Amino acid sequence: MGLRRALQAMLLAGLAGFGLPAAAATIPIANFSFETGPNGNQPGRTNGIRFNNLGSTAPGWDTYSSLSGWTMGGGGGRVEIQNNLSTTLDARDGSNFISLDGGPGRNSSISQSLTLGVGTYALSFWYSPENWNAATNTISYNLGNVVNGRVTVGTNGAAVGVWTQVYTRFSILTPGSYTLSFAALGAADGVGGFIDDVSLITTVPAPAAGFAALTGLAALWGVKRRKRRAA
């Protein structure tokens, strides 16, 4: 085929390779669905159930003072891990989910540091209120100083017994370490909000070199057409 068609084929092939919507890359979050318990599989603080036995020992939940991949904070000192064996609801991902209200007087927080580059990101997690009282089931979520939010019963239609996705888009302008954290708010009465399946993705732009190459092809095609018209 002639030069025009050859250049056209190359241009279209290049656009197919570089012009598609940007791909999503997952940022690793340790223990994102709370399937890994404390180091040493220690027994729980309330029911004495070892973490690895939550799925086989009633009532299917317990409280723990540490959690793999996360740093514990707040004044509570423990979190509650629920398993599918519990009658509350099934996990959104895997078999476990978490409440940051570890019992009377024990509102807690969890956090971990993530290394992020410049780009556009989306933070997602799933939430379910344990009761209908917004004064006790509210959870805050933060990522450094770029994401700050709260979720409670009614947020995005959140209701007892079902999972509701909380989704936030944001941009990082300065690369570095950012702390992702969740915290229980309101009454510390052992009844709070559940979270599960935490994820973070980033939009990956198409390579600039690829677009430069396509621009060159397009320009060459235009030059060839102008020469043919002049002739």
Summary of the structure (lengths in Angstrom):
residues: 231
radius of gyration: 24.9
end to end distance: 20.2
largest distance: 89.5
contacts: 736
relative contact order: 0.20
helix: 19%
strand: 38%
